[in-house]
Amino acid sequence: MFFEGFAVAPPRCYGSQGVVGASVTVTAKGVLVADKLVAKVVNGAVDKVDKQGDENSLQIQPLFDALNNEASRQKEMARLRGAKFDGLLTIIAHQETPYRLLTEVLYTAGQAEFQKFRFAVLKGGQRGGG
């Protein structure tokens, strides 16, 4: 399991309207959206086949697809409530997650219209269960 070795369970994320929001979890083994693996991580990096363009691209395409779907879902929920989509995303990562990987996740989230971020940093234990 991707959360193996962590002392805490992943938090539920709430947007400004009190509705459960989106979260991205970054582990040593993968990037997850709604607890579903969207991209594998090997040696602190996403495989180049999951990048838009070339291996130096900041956009992680499967993450973009998942977050774009989540943004559409949240926009529809907000519309039905007469509210505005707040674009809030919680990023959950271990304290040793490489900066480049976090940059790619944030860039990709921005491309999917998430513009506000909360961070949950997991300390201690083994990163991603080993």
The first five atom37 places (N, CA, C, CB, O) and aatype in JSON, in Angstrom:
{
  "aatype": [12, 13, 13, 6, 7, 13, 0, 19, 0, 14, 14, 1, 4, 18, 7, 15, 5, 7, 19, 19, 7, 0, 15, 19, 16, 19, 16, 0, 11, 7, 19, 10, 19, 0, 3, 11, 10, 19, 0, 11, 19, 19, 2, 7, 0, 19, 3, 11, 19, 3, 11, 5, 7, 3, 6, 2, 15, 10, 5, 9, 5, 14, 10, 13, 3, 0, 10, 2, 2, 6, 0, 15, 1, 5, 11, 6, 12, 0, 1, 10, 1, 7, 0, 11, 13, 3, 7, 10, 10, 16, 9, 9, 0, 8, 5, 6, 16, 14, 18, 1, 10, 10, 16, 6, 19, 10, 18, 16, 0, 7, 5, 0, 6, 13, 5, 11, 13, 1, 13, 0, 19, 10, 11, 7, 7, 5, 1, 7, 7, 7],
  "atom_mask": [
    [1, 1, 1, 1, 1],
    [1, 1, 1, 1, 1],
    [1, 1, 1, 1, 1],
    [1, 1, 1, 1, 1],
    [1, 1, 1, 0, 1],
    [1, 1, 1, 1, 1],
    [1, 1, 1, 1, 1],
    [1, 1, 1, 1, 1],
    [1, 1, 1, 1, 1],
    [1, 1, 1, 1, 1],
    [1, 1, 1, 1, 1],
    [1, 1, 1, 1, 1],
    [1, 1, 1, 1, 1],
    [1, 1, 1, 1, 1],
    [1, 1, 1, 0, 1],
    [1, 1, 1, 1, 1],
    [1, 1, 1, 1, 1],
    [1, 1, 1, 0, 1],
    [1, 1, 1, 1, 1],
    [1, 1, 1, 1, 1],
    [1, 1, 1, 0, 1],
    [1, 1, 1, 1, 1],
    [1, 1, 1, 1, 1],
    [1, 1, 1, 1, 1],
    [1, 1, 1, 1, 1],
    [1, 1, 1, 1, 1],
    [1, 1, 1, 1, 1],
    [1, 1, 1, 1, 1],
    [1, 1, 1, 1, 1],
    [1, 1, 1, 0, 1],
    [1, 1, 1, 1, 1],
    [1, 1, 1, 1, 1],
    [1, 1, 1, 1, 1],
    [1, 1, 1, 1, 1],
    [1, 1, 1, 1, 1],
    [1, 1, 1, 1, 1],
    [1, 1, 1, 1, 1],
    [1, 1, 1, 1, 1],
    [1, 1, 1, 1, 1],
    [1, 1, 1, 1, 1],
    [1, 1, 1, 1, 1],
    [1, 1, 1, 1, 1],
    [1, 1, 1, 1, 1],
    [1, 1, 1, 0, 1],
    [1, 1, 1, 1, 1],
    [1, 1, 1, 1, 1],
    [1, 1, 1, 1, 1],
    [1, 1, 1, 1, 1],
    [1, 1, 1, 1, 1],
    [1, 1, 1, 1, 1],
    [1, 1, 1, 1, 1],
    [1, 1, 1, 1, 1],
    [1, 1, 1, 0, 1],
    [1, 1, 1, 1, 1],
    [1, 1, 1, 1, 1],
    [1, 1, 1, 1, 1],
    [1, 1, 1, 1, 1],
    [1, 1, 1, 1, 1],
    [1, 1, 1, 1, 1],
    [1, 1, 1, 1, 1],
    [1, 1, 1, 1, 1],
    [1, 1, 1, 1, 1],
    [1, 1, 1, 1, 1],
    [1, 1, 1, 1, 1],
    [1, 1, 1, 1, 1],
    [1, 1, 1, 1, 1],
    [1, 1, 1, 1, 1],
    [1, 1, 1, 1, 1],
    [1, 1, 1, 1, 1],
    [1, 1, 1, 1, 1],
    [1, 1, 1, 1, 1],
    [1, 1, 1, 1, 1],
    [1, 1, 1, 1, 1],
    [1, 1, 1, 1, 1],
    [1, 1, 1, 1, 1],
    [1, 1, 1, 1, 1],
    [1, 1, 1, 1, 1],
    [1, 1, 1, 1, 1],
    [1, 1, 1, 1, 1],
    [1, 1, 1, 1, 1],
    [1, 1, 1, 1, 1],
    [1, 1, 1, 0, 1],
    [1, 1, 1, 1, 1],
    [1, 1, 1, 1, 1],
    [1, 1, 1, 1, 1],
    [1, 1, 1, 1, 1],
    [1, 1, 1, 0, 1],
    [1, 1, 1, 1, 1],
    [1, 1, 1, 1, 1],
    [1, 1, 1, 1, 1],
    [1, 1, 1, 1, 1],
    [1, 1, 1, 1, 1],
    [1, 1, 1, 1, 1],
    [1, 1, 1, 1, 1],
    [1, 1, 1, 1, 1],
    [1, 1, 1, 1, 1],
    [1, 1, 1, 1, 1],
    [1, 1, 1, 1, 1],
    [1, 1, 1, 1, 1],
    [1, 1, 1, 1, 1],
    [1, 1, 1, 1, 1],
    [1, 1, 1, 1, 1],
    [1, 1, 1, 1, 1],
    [1, 1, 1, 1, 1],
    [1, 1, 1, 1, 1],
    [1, 1, 1, 1, 1],
    [1, 1, 1, 1, 1],
    [1, 1, 1, 1, 1],
    [1, 1, 1, 1, 1],
    [1, 1, 1, 0, 1],
    [1, 1, 1, 1, 1],
    [1, 1, 1, 1, 1],
    [1, 1, 1, 1, 1],
    [1, 1, 1, 1, 1],
    [1, 1, 1, 1, 1],
    [1, 1, 1, 1, 1],
    [1, 1, 1, 1, 1],
    [1, 1, 1, 1, 1],
    [1, 1, 1, 1, 1],
    [1, 1, 1, 1, 1],
    [1, 1, 1, 1, 1],
    [1, 1, 1, 1, 1],
    [1, 1, 1, 1, 1],
    [1, 1, 1, 0, 1],
    [1, 1, 1, 0, 1],
    [1, 1, 1, 1, 1],
    [1, 1, 1, 1, 1],
    [1, 1, 1, 0, 1],
    [1, 1, 1, 0, 1],
    [1, 1, 1, 0, 1]
  ],
  "atom_positions": [
    [[0.84, -1.19, 0.0], [0.0, 0.0, 0.0], [0.88, 1.24, 0.0], [-0.95, 0.0, 1.22], [1.98, 1.23, 0.56]],
    [[0.42, 2.32, -0.62], [1.22, 3.52, -0.77], [1.39, 4.28, 0.53], [0.6, 4.41, -1.79], [2.34, 5.05, 0.65]],
    [[0.52, 4.09, 1.5], [0.63, 4.8, 2.77], [1.33, 3.98, 3.83], [-0.74, 5.2, 3.27], [1.43, 4.4, 4.98]],
    [[1.81, 2.82, 3.45], [2.51, 1.94, 4.38], [3.71, 2.68, 4.98], [2.97, 0.64, 3.67], [4.45, 3.35, 4.26]],
    [[3.9, 2.56, 6.27], [5.03, 3.21, 6.91], [4.73, 4.59, 7.45], [0.0, 0.0, 0.0], [5.54, 5.15, 8.19]],
    [[3.56, 5.17, 7.09], [3.18, 6.47, 7.61], [2.36, 6.26, 8.87], [2.38, 7.28, 6.56], [1.57, 5.32, 8.96]],
    [[2.54, 7.12, 9.84], [1.84, 7.01, 11.11], [0.45, 7.63, 11.06], [2.66, 7.67, 12.21], [-0.33, 7.48, 12.0]],
    [[0.12, 8.33, 9.98], [-1.19, 8.98, 9.89], [-1.89, 8.57, 8.61], [-1.05, 10.51, 9.96], [-1.25, 8.25, 7.6]],
    [[-3.2, 8.58, 8.66], [-3.99, 8.31, 7.46], [-4.08, 9.6, 6.66], [-5.42, 7.76, 7.81], [-3.96, 10.69, 7.22]],
    [[-4.29, 9.5, 5.35], [-4.43, 10.72, 4.56], [-5.67, 11.5, 5.01], [-4.5, 10.4, 3.06], [-6.72, 10.9, 5.25]],
    [[-5.55, 12.83, 5.12], [-6.68, 13.62, 5.6], [-7.77, 13.77, 4.55], [-6.21, 14.97, 6.04], [-7.5, 13.69, 3.35]],
    [[-8.98, 13.99, 5.0], [-10.06, 14.38, 4.1], [-9.89, 15.87, 3.87], [-11.49, 14.04, 4.69], [-9.51, 16.6, 4.79]],
    [[-10.14, 16.31, 2.69], [-9.86, 17.69, 2.33], [-11.17, 18.43, 2.09], [-8.95, 17.77, 1.07], [-12.04, 17.95, 1.37]],
    [[-11.31, 19.59, 2.7], [-12.54, 20.36, 2.58], [-12.25, 21.7, 1.92], [-13.19, 20.57, 3.96], [-11.3, 22.4, 2.28]],
    [[-13.1, 22.04, 0.95], [-12.99, 23.33, 0.28], [-13.67, 24.4, 1.1], [0.0, 0.0, 0.0], [-14.18, 24.12, 2.19]],
    [[-13.69, 25.62, 0.6], [-14.25, 26.74, 1.34], [-15.76, 26.61, 1.54], [-13.94, 28.03, 0.62], [-16.32, 27.26, 2.42]],
    [[-16.4, 25.79, 0.76], [-17.84, 25.59, 0.9], [-18.16, 24.43, 1.82], [-18.47, 25.36, -0.46], [-19.32, 24.05, 1.93]],
    [[-17.15, 23.85, 2.48], [-17.39, 22.74, 3.39], [-17.58, 21.41, 2.69], [0.0, 0.0, 0.0], [-17.97, 20.43, 3.32]],
    [[-17.31, 21.36, 1.41], [-17.47, 20.15, 0.62], [-16.11, 19.46, 0.51], [-18.05, 20.46, -0.79], [-15.08, 20.12, 0.39]],
    [[-16.13, 18.15, 0.56], [-14.87, 17.41, 0.43], [-14.21, 17.8, -0.88], [-15.1, 15.87, 0.5], [-14.81, 17.71, -1.95]],
    [[-12.96, 18.24, -0.79], [-12.23, 18.69, -1.96], [-11.27, 17.65, -2.47], [0.0, 0.0, 0.0], [-11.21, 16.53, -1.98]],
    [[-10.52, 18.05, -3.47], [-9.58, 17.14, -4.11], [-8.25, 17.12, -3.35], [-9.35, 17.54, -5.56], [-7.86, 18.08, -2.7]],
    [[-7.59, 15.99, -3.46], [-6.26, 15.89, -2.89], [-5.38, 15.06, -3.81], [-6.3, 15.28, -1.48], [-5.84, 14.16, -4.51]],
    [[-4.1, 15.39, -3.79], [-3.09, 14.64, -4.51], [-2.09, 14.16, -3.46], [-2.38, 15.5, -5.63], [-1.61, 14.95, -2.65]],
    [[-1.8, 12.88, -3.48], [-0.82, 12.32, -2.57], [0.41, 11.92, -3.38], [-1.41, 11.1, -1.79], [0.3, 11.23, -4.39]],
    [[1.57, 12.35, -2.92], [2.83, 12.03, -3.59], [3.63, 11.15, -2.65], [3.63, 13.34, -3.98], [3.97, 11.55, -1.53]],
    [[3.94, 9.94, -3.1], [4.75, 9.01, -2.31], [6.0, 8.67, -3.1], [3.94, 7.72, -1.95], [6.18, 9.12, -4.23]],
    [[6.85, 7.87, -2.51], [8.06, 7.43, -3.2], [7.72, 6.49, -4.35], [9.01, 6.74, -2.22], [8.54, 6.26, -5.24]],
    [[6.5, 5.95, -4.35], [6.11, 4.97, -5.38], [5.14, 5.51, -6.41], [5.5, 3.79, -4.72], [4.99, 4.93, -7.48]],
    [[4.47, 6.62, -6.11], [3.5, 7.11, -7.08], [2.81, 8.39, -6.68], [0.0, 0.0, 0.0], [2.96, 8.9, -5.57]],
    [[2.03, 8.9, -7.64], [1.19, 10.07, -7.45], [-0.25, 9.56, -7.51], [1.47, 11.18, -8.54], [-0.65, 8.89, -8.46]],
    [[-1.02, 9.9, -6.48], [-2.39, 9.41, -6.36], [-3.38, 10.56, -6.32], [-2.54, 8.54, -5.12], [-3.11, 11.62, -5.74]],
    [[-4.52, 10.35, -6.94], [-5.65, 11.26, -6.85], [-6.81, 10.42, -6.35], [-5.97, 11.97, -8.23], [-7.13, 9.39, -6.94]],
    [[-7.45, 10.86, -5.28], [-8.55, 10.12, -4.66], [-8.13, 8.68, -4.37], [-9.8, 10.14, -5.57], [-8.88, 7.73, -4.61]],
    [[-6.92, 8.53, -3.86], [-6.36, 7.23, -3.49], [-6.18, 6.26, -4.66], [-7.24, 6.59, -2.46], [-6.03, 5.06, -4.45]],
    [[-6.21, 6.78, -5.88], [-5.99, 5.95, -7.07], [-4.68, 6.38, -7.73], [-7.18, 6.06, -8.07], [-4.45, 7.56, -7.98]],
    [[-3.84, 5.4, -8.0], [-2.55, 5.67, -8.64], [-2.77, 6.22, -10.05], [-1.69, 4.39, -8.7], [-3.46, 5.61, -10.86]],
    [[-2.18, 7.38, -10.32], [-2.27, 7.95, -11.66], [-0.92, 7.97, -12.37], [-2.84, 9.36, -11.6], [-0.86, 8.0, -13.6]],
    [[0.17, 7.96, -11.6], [1.51, 7.96, -12.21], [2.5, 7.31, -11.24], [1.97, 9.41, -12.58], [2.5, 7.62, -10.05]],
    [[3.31, 6.43, -11.76], [4.34, 5.79, -10.92], [5.53, 6.72, -10.77], [4.79, 4.43, -11.53], [5.87, 7.5, -11.67]],
    [[6.16, 6.61, -9.6], [7.37, 7.38, -9.31], [8.5, 6.38, -9.09], [7.18, 8.32, -8.07], [8.37, 5.45, -8.3]],
    [[9.61, 6.6, -9.78], [10.8, 5.77, -9.62], [11.99, 6.7, -9.4], [11.03, 4.84, -10.87], [12.22, 7.62, -10.19]],
    [[12.72, 6.46, -8.32], [13.89, 7.29, -7.98], [13.53, 8.77, -7.91], [15.0, 7.07, -8.99], [14.31, 9.62, -8.36]],
    [[12.36, 9.09, -7.36], [11.96, 10.48, -7.16], [11.45, 11.2, -8.38], [0.0, 0.0, 0.0], [11.29, 12.42, -8.35]],
    [[11.18, 10.47, -9.47], [10.72, 11.11, -10.7], [9.6, 10.31, -11.35], [11.88, 11.29, -11.68], [9.53, 9.08, -11.21]],
    [[8.75, 11.01, -12.06], [7.7, 10.37, -12.85], [8.31, 9.9, -14.16], [6.49, 11.35, -13.1], [9.15, 10.59, -14.74]],
    [[7.89, 8.74, -14.62], [8.4, 8.19, -15.88], [8.12, 9.15, -17.03], [7.76, 6.81, -16.15], [7.06, 9.77, -17.08]],
    [[9.06, 9.26, -17.95], [8.91, 10.19, -19.07], [7.71, 9.86, -19.96], [10.16, 10.19, -19.91], [7.2, 10.75, -20.64]],
    [[7.24, 8.63, -19.97], [6.06, 8.29, -20.78], [4.8, 8.95, -20.23], [5.87, 6.77, -20.84], [3.81, 9.09, -20.95]],
    [[4.83, 9.37, -18.96], [3.69, 10.04, -18.35], [3.76, 11.56, -18.48], [3.58, 9.66, -16.9], [2.89, 12.27, -17.97]],
    [[4.78, 12.06, -19.14], [4.95, 13.5, -19.3], [4.33, 13.94, -20.62], [6.43, 13.89, -19.24], [4.33, 13.2, -21.6]],
    [[3.82, 15.17, -20.62], [3.34, 15.74, -21.88], [4.56, 16.29, -22.59], [2.24, 16.86, -21.65], [5.3, 17.1, -22.03]],
    [[4.78, 15.87, -23.8], [5.96, 16.32, -24.53], [7.14, 15.42, -24.24], [0.0, 0.0, 0.0], [7.1, 14.22, -24.51]],
    [[8.21, 16.0, -23.69], [9.41, 15.21, -23.42], [9.62, 15.02, -21.92], [10.65, 15.87, -24.04], [8.81, 15.47, -21.11]],
    [[10.7, 14.36, -21.57], [10.97, 14.04, -20.16], [11.22, 15.27, -19.31], [12.16, 13.12, -20.07], [11.12, 15.19, -18.08]],
    [[11.54, 16.42, -19.92], [11.77, 17.65, -19.17], [10.5, 18.46, -18.94], [12.78, 18.49, -19.89], [10.52, 19.49, -18.26]],
    [[9.4, 18.0, -19.51], [8.12, 18.69, -19.34], [7.71, 18.71, -17.87], [7.03, 18.02, -20.2], [8.0, 17.77, -17.13]],
    [[7.05, 19.77, -17.46], [6.55, 19.86, -16.09], [5.18, 19.18, -15.95], [6.45, 21.32, -15.67], [4.77, 18.84, -14.83]],
    [[4.48, 18.97, -17.05], [3.11, 18.43, -16.96], [3.11, 16.91, -16.93], [2.27, 18.92, -18.13], [3.66, 16.25, -17.81]],
    [[2.47, 16.36, -15.9], [2.27, 14.92, -15.77], [0.89, 14.63, -16.35], [2.39, 14.43, -14.26], [-0.12, 14.92, -15.71]],
    [[0.83, 14.05, -17.54], [-0.42, 13.93, -18.27], [-1.5, 13.12, -17.54], [-0.16, 13.31, -19.6], [-2.65, 13.58, -17.49]],
    [[-1.21, 11.94, -16.98], [-2.28, 11.22, -16.28], [-2.8, 11.99, -15.05], [-1.78, 9.85, -15.84], [-3.97, 11.88, -14.71]],
    [[-1.93, 12.75, -14.4], [-2.36, 13.58, -13.28], [-3.26, 14.7, -13.78], [-1.15, 14.15, -12.52], [-4.29, 15.0, -13.17]],
    [[-2.87, 15.32, -14.88], [-3.7, 16.37, -15.47], [-5.09, 15.83, -15.8], [-3.04, 16.93, -16.73], [-6.1, 16.46, -15.48]],
    [[-5.15, 14.66, -16.43], [-6.44, 14.08, -16.8], [-7.33, 13.85, -15.58], [-6.23, 12.76, -17.56], [-8.51, 14.18, -15.59]],
    [[-6.74, 13.28, -14.52], [-7.5, 13.0, -13.3], [-7.96, 14.3, -12.63], [-6.65, 12.17, -12.32], [-9.1, 14.4, -12.18]],
    [[-7.07, 15.3, -12.56], [-7.44, 16.56, -11.92], [-8.42, 17.36, -12.76], [-6.2, 17.38, -11.65], [-9.27, 18.06, -12.22]],
    [[-8.3, 17.27, -14.06], [-9.24, 17.96, -14.94], [-10.65, 17.38, -14.74], [-8.8, 17.83, -16.43], [-11.63, 18.12, -14.7]],
    [[-10.74, 16.05, -14.61], [-12.03, 15.42, -14.33], [-12.56, 15.85, -12.97], [-11.9, 13.89, -14.37], [-13.75, 16.12, -12.82]],
    [[-11.68, 15.92, -11.98], [-12.08, 16.35, -10.64], [-12.53, 17.81, -10.65], [-10.91, 16.17, -9.65], [-13.52, 18.15, -9.99]],
    [[-11.84, 18.66, -11.38], [-12.25, 20.06, -11.48], [-13.63, 20.18, -12.12], [-11.21, 20.87, -12.29], [-14.45, 20.97, -11.67]],
    [[-13.88, 19.41, -13.15], [-15.2, 19.42, -13.8], [-16.28, 18.98, -12.84], [-15.2, 18.52, -15.05], [-17.36, 19.56, -12.79]],
    [[-15.98, 17.94, -12.06], [-16.95, 17.44, -11.07], [-17.23, 18.51, -10.02], [-16.42, 16.15, -10.4], [-18.38, 18.76, -9.66]],
    [[-16.17, 19.14, -9.52], [-16.33, 20.17, -8.5], [-17.07, 21.4, -9.03], [-14.97, 20.59, -7.95], [-17.87, 22.01, -8.32]],
    [[-16.8, 21.77, -10.28], [-17.5, 22.9, -10.88], [-18.99, 22.63, -10.97], [-16.95, 23.21, -12.27], [-19.81, 23.51, -10.69]],
    [[-19.35, 21.42, -11.36], [-20.76, 21.05, -11.45], [-21.42, 21.05, -10.07], [-20.91, 19.66, -12.11], [-22.54, 21.53, -9.91]],
    [[-20.72, 20.52, -9.08], [-21.25, 20.52, -7.71], [-21.44, 21.97, -7.23], [-20.3, 19.75, -6.76], [-22.46, 22.28, -6.61]],
    [[-20.49, 22.83, -7.51], [-20.59, 24.23, -7.1], [-21.76, 24.91, -7.81], [-19.27, 24.98, -7.4], [-22.5, 25.67, -7.2]],
    [[-21.91, 24.63, -9.09], [-23.01, 25.21, -9.86], [-24.35, 24.81, -9.27], [-22.92, 24.78, -11.33], [-25.25, 25.64, -9.14]],
    [[-24.49, 23.54, -8.9], [-25.75, 23.05, -8.33], [-26.04, 23.69, -6.97], [-25.71, 21.53, -8.19], [-27.21, 23.84, -6.6]],
    [[-25.0, 24.07, -6.25], [-25.17, 24.72, -4.94], [-25.27, 26.23, -5.07], [-24.01, 24.35, -4.02], [-25.49, 26.93, -4.08]],
    [[-25.11, 26.74, -6.27], [-25.11, 28.19, -6.47], [-23.84, 28.84, -5.94], [0.0, 0.0, 0.0], [-23.84, 30.01, -5.57]],
    [[-22.76, 28.07, -5.92], [-21.48, 28.56, -5.4], [-20.48, 28.66, -6.56], [-20.94, 27.63, -4.28], [-20.78, 28.33, -7.7]],
    [[-19.3, 29.13, -6.21], [-18.22, 29.26, -7.2], [-17.17, 28.18, -6.94], [-17.58, 30.67, -7.14], [-16.86, 27.87, -5.79]],
    [[-16.64, 27.62, -8.0], [-15.53, 26.67, -7.9], [-14.35, 27.39, -7.26], [-15.14, 26.1, -9.31], [-13.9, 28.42, -7.75]],
    [[-13.84, 26.83, -6.15], [-12.77, 27.53, -5.45], [-11.36, 27.1, -5.86], [-12.93, 27.33, -3.98], [-10.39, 27.74, -5.47]],
    [[-11.23, 26.03, -6.63], [-9.92, 25.62, -7.14], [-8.94, 25.22, -6.07], [0.0, 0.0, 0.0], [-7.73, 25.4, -6.24]],
    [[-9.44, 24.68, -4.95], [-8.59, 24.29, -3.84], [-8.15, 22.83, -3.97], [-9.32, 24.51, -2.5], [-8.96, 21.95, -4.23]],
    [[-6.86, 22.61, -3.79], [-6.3, 21.27, -3.86], [-5.35, 21.08, -2.69], [-5.58, 21.03, -5.22], [-4.53, 21.95, -2.39]],
    [[-5.45, 19.92, -2.03], [-4.52, 19.6, -0.96], [-3.45, 18.66, -1.51], [-5.25, 18.96, 0.25], [-3.76, 17.65, -2.13]],
    [[-2.2, 19.03, -1.27], [-1.06, 18.21, -1.69], [-0.52, 17.54, -0.44], [0.05, 19.08, -2.4], [-0.14, 18.21, 0.53]],
    [[-0.48, 16.22, -0.44], [0.03, 15.44, 0.68], [1.32, 14.78, 0.22], [-1.02, 14.38, 1.18], [1.32, 14.02, -0.75]],
    [[2.4, 15.07, 0.91], [3.7, 14.52, 0.5], [4.6, 14.33, 1.71], [4.38, 15.45, -0.54], [4.42, 14.96, 2.74]],
    [[5.57, 13.44, 1.55], [6.57, 13.21, 2.59], [7.57, 14.35, 2.56], [7.28, 11.83, 2.38], [7.79, 14.96, 1.51]],
    [[8.15, 14.64, 3.68], [9.1, 15.75, 3.78], [10.31, 15.58, 2.87], [9.57, 15.9, 5.21], [10.98, 16.57, 2.57]],
    [[10.6, 14.39, 2.41], [11.76, 14.15, 1.55], [11.41, 14.08, 0.06], [12.44, 12.87, 1.96], [12.24, 13.69, -0.75]],
    [[10.18, 14.44, -0.29], [9.78, 14.43, -1.7], [10.64, 15.43, -2.47], [8.26, 14.76, -1.86], [10.78, 16.58, -2.04]],
    [[11.22, 15.02, -3.6], [12.06, 15.94, -4.38], [11.3, 17.18, -4.85], [12.64, 15.21, -5.59], [10.14, 17.1, -5.25]],
    [[11.97, 18.32, -4.78], [11.38, 19.6, -5.18], [10.87, 19.55, -6.62], [12.4, 20.72, -5.02], [9.79, 20.08, -6.91]],
    [[11.62, 18.95, -7.51], [11.19, 18.87, -8.92], [9.85, 18.15, -9.05], [12.27, 18.15, -9.77], [8.99, 18.58, -9.81]],
    [[9.67, 17.06, -8.31], [8.42, 16.31, -8.37], [7.26, 17.16, -7.85], [8.53, 14.99, -7.56], [6.19, 17.17, -8.45]],
    [[7.47, 17.88, -6.74], [6.43, 18.78, -6.24], [6.12, 19.89, -7.23], [6.86, 19.38, -4.9], [4.96, 20.26, -7.4]],
    [[7.14, 20.42, -7.88], [6.94, 21.45, -8.9], [6.08, 20.93, -10.04], [8.3, 21.95, -9.43], [5.18, 21.63, -10.51]],
    [[6.35, 19.71, -10.49], [5.56, 19.1, -11.56], [4.11, 18.92, -11.14], [6.17, 17.75, -11.98], [3.19, 19.18, -11.92]],
    [[3.88, 18.47, -9.9], [2.52, 18.28, -9.4], [1.79, 19.62, -9.35], [2.54, 17.62, -8.0], [0.64, 19.72, -9.79]],
    [[2.44, 20.66, -8.82], [1.81, 21.98, -8.73], [1.54, 22.57, -10.11], [2.7, 22.93, -7.93], [0.47, 23.14, -10.35]],
    [[2.48, 22.45, -11.01], [2.28, 22.96, -12.37], [1.1, 22.26, -13.03], [3.56, 22.76, -13.22], [0.23, 22.91, -13.62]],
    [[1.07, 20.95, -12.93], [0.0, 20.17, -13.55], [-1.35, 20.54, -12.94], [0.25, 18.66, -13.38], [-2.34, 20.68, -13.66]],
    [[-1.4, 20.71, -11.63], [-2.64, 21.1, -10.96], [-3.11, 22.47, -11.46], [-2.45, 21.13, -9.43], [-4.31, 22.68, -11.67]],
    [[-2.18, 23.38, -11.64], [-2.52, 24.7, -12.17], [-3.12, 24.62, -13.56], [0.0, 0.0, 0.0], [-4.05, 25.36, -13.89]],
    [[-2.59, 23.74, -14.39], [-3.11, 23.57, -15.74], [-4.54, 23.01, -15.72], [-2.2, 22.64, -16.54], [-5.3, 23.22, -16.66]],
    [[-4.88, 22.31, -14.64], [-6.23, 21.74, -14.49], [-7.14, 22.68, -13.7], [-6.15, 20.37, -13.79], [-8.2, 22.26, -13.22]],
    [[-6.74, 23.94, -13.56], [-7.53, 25.01, -12.94], [-7.58, 24.98, -11.41], [-8.9, 24.95, -13.46], [-8.44, 25.62, -10.82]],
    [[-6.67, 24.26, -10.78], [-6.53, 24.34, -9.33], [-5.49, 25.42, -9.06], [-6.12, 22.95, -8.69], [-4.34, 25.31, -9.5]],
    [[-5.89, 26.46, -8.34], [-5.01, 27.61, -8.12], [-4.7, 27.87, -6.66], [-5.63, 28.83, -8.72], [-3.83, 28.68, -6.35]],
    [[-5.41, 27.2, -5.76], [-5.18, 27.37, -4.32], [-4.72, 26.03, -3.77], [-6.47, 27.88, -3.58], [-5.28, 24.99, -4.09]],
    [[-3.68, 26.08, -2.93], [-3.1, 24.84, -2.43], [-2.98, 24.84, -0.92], [-1.74, 24.61, -3.06], [-2.69, 25.86, -0.29]],
    [[-3.22, 23.67, -0.36], [-2.91, 23.39, 1.04], [-1.9, 22.25, 1.0], [-4.21, 23.01, 1.89], [-1.95, 21.39, 0.12]],
    [[-1.0, 22.27, 1.96], [0.01, 21.23, 1.99], [-0.06, 20.46, 3.3], [1.4, 21.83, 1.8], [-0.22, 21.05, 4.37]],
    [[0.06, 19.17, 3.19], [0.17, 18.3, 4.36], [1.5, 17.58, 4.21], [-1.05, 17.28, 4.48], [1.71, 16.82, 3.26]],
    [[2.4, 17.82, 5.14], [3.72, 17.21, 5.08], [3.78, 16.07, 6.08], [4.83, 18.26, 5.37], [3.5, 16.25, 7.26]],
    [[4.13, 14.89, 5.58], [4.26, 13.73, 6.43], [5.72, 13.61, 6.83], [3.76, 12.45, 5.72], [6.61, 13.53, 5.98]],
    [[5.95, 13.58, 8.15], [7.32, 13.49, 8.67], [7.55, 12.13, 9.27], [7.58, 14.59, 9.71], [6.62, 11.44, 9.68]],
    [[8.82, 11.74, 9.33], [9.19, 10.49, 9.97], [8.82, 9.28, 9.15], [0.0, 0.0, 0.0], [8.28, 9.4, 8.05]],
    [[9.11, 8.11, 9.69], [8.82, 6.87, 8.98], [9.63, 6.77, 7.71], [0.0, 0.0, 0.0], [10.5, 7.59, 7.44]],
    [[9.32, 5.76, 6.95], [10.0, 5.58, 5.66], [9.14, 6.2, 4.59], [10.27, 4.09, 5.36], [7.92, 6.02, 4.6]],
    [[9.75, 6.9, 3.68], [9.06, 7.55, 2.59], [8.38, 6.52, 1.71], [10.02, 8.38, 1.78], [9.05, 5.73, 1.05]],
    [[7.05, 6.53, 1.69], [6.31, 5.63, 0.81], [6.43, 4.17, 1.16], [0.0, 0.0, 0.0], [6.14, 3.32, 0.32]],
    [[6.83, 3.86, 2.34], [6.91, 2.46, 2.74], [8.13, 1.75, 2.22], [0.0, 0.0, 0.0], [8.2, 0.53, 2.27]],
    [[9.09, 2.5, 1.71], [10.36, 1.88, 1.34], [10.62, 2.01, -0.06], [0.0, 0.0, 0.0], [11.66, 1.54, -0.54]]
  ]
}
